[in-house]
Amino acid sequence: MKAVIETGGFQFTLQEAEKIKIPKVDAKVGDKIKFDKVLAIINGKKSEFGKPFLKGYFAEGEVISQGRFPKVIVFKFKRRKDYKRKKGHRQHYTEVLVKKITTKKTTTKKSDK
């Protein structure tokens, strides 16, 4: 089973027992994270898509590590104008191990009034 989730303004496709790097989340190593913004579920030939999110589906994961991506160099210059600027940037990330993709069991009871 695959799921497409949204977190940190980005969309990620994930499977169970998969490691993903998402934008930094304030959580400690070993903490559980619940992704409830599920956009789509792909299960073999059966697929479900939300408008924009699917109700009742969620993914759970565990924080493995916190880190930073490699440095990206931003270099600007204008020729013959003696203008040069060099900047570097390292984006923070959280590495998560996806434990399971499940659905909430919602039971609706009809009451006779």
NORPE-V878924 format. One record per pair of residues at least 24 apart in sequence whose C-alpha atoms are under 10 Angstrom apart, sorted by the first residue. I is the first residue (numbers start at 0). J is the second residue. Records with the same first field share a line. If there is no record, write none. Layout:
BEGIN
I: J, J
END
This chain:
BEGIN
0: 40, 41, 42, 43, 45, 46, 99, 100, 101
1: 39, 40, 41, 42, 43, 46, 100
2: 37, 38, 39, 40, 41, 42, 46, 47, 48, 56, 57, 58, 100, 101
3: 36, 37, 38, 39, 40, 41, 48, 52, 58
4: 34, 35, 36, 37, 38, 39, 40, 52, 53, 57, 58
5: 34, 35, 36, 37, 38, 52
6: 34, 35, 36, 37
10: 36, 37, 38
11: 37, 38
12: 37, 38, 39, 40, 41
13: 40, 58, 96, 97, 99, 100
14: 41, 58, 96, 97, 98, 99, 100
15: 58, 59, 60, 96, 97, 98, 99, 100
16: 60, 95, 96, 97, 98, 99
17: 60, 95, 96, 97, 98, 99
18: 60, 61, 62, 63, 94, 95, 96, 97, 98
19: 60, 62, 63, 92, 93, 94, 95, 96, 97
20: 62, 63, 64, 65, 66, 68, 91, 92, 93, 94, 95, 96
21: 65, 91, 92, 93, 94, 95
22: 65, 66, 67, 90, 91, 92, 93, 94
23: 65, 66, 67, 90, 91, 92, 93, 94
24: 62, 65, 91, 92, 93, 94
25: 65, 93
26: 61, 62, 64, 65, 93
27: 61, 62, 63, 64, 65, 93
28: 61, 62, 63, 64, 65, 93, 94, 95
29: 60, 61, 62, 63, 64, 95, 96
30: 60, 61, 62, 63, 95
31: 59, 60, 61, 62, 63, 95, 96, 97, 98
32: 58, 59, 60, 61, 62, 95, 96, 97, 98
33: 57, 58, 59, 60, 61, 97, 99, 100
34: 58, 59, 60, 97, 100
35: 59
37: 100
40: 100, 101
53: 102
54: 102, 103
55: 101, 102, 103, 104, 105
56: 100, 101, 102, 103, 104
57: 99, 100, 101, 102, 103
58: 97, 98, 99, 100, 101, 102
59: 95, 96, 97, 98, 99, 100, 101
60: 94, 95, 96, 97, 98, 99, 100
61: 94, 95, 96, 97, 98
62: 93, 94, 95, 96, 97
63: 93, 94, 95, 96
64: 92, 93, 94, 95, 96
65: 91, 92, 93, 94, 95
66: 90, 91, 92, 93, 94
67: 91, 92, 93
68: 92
END
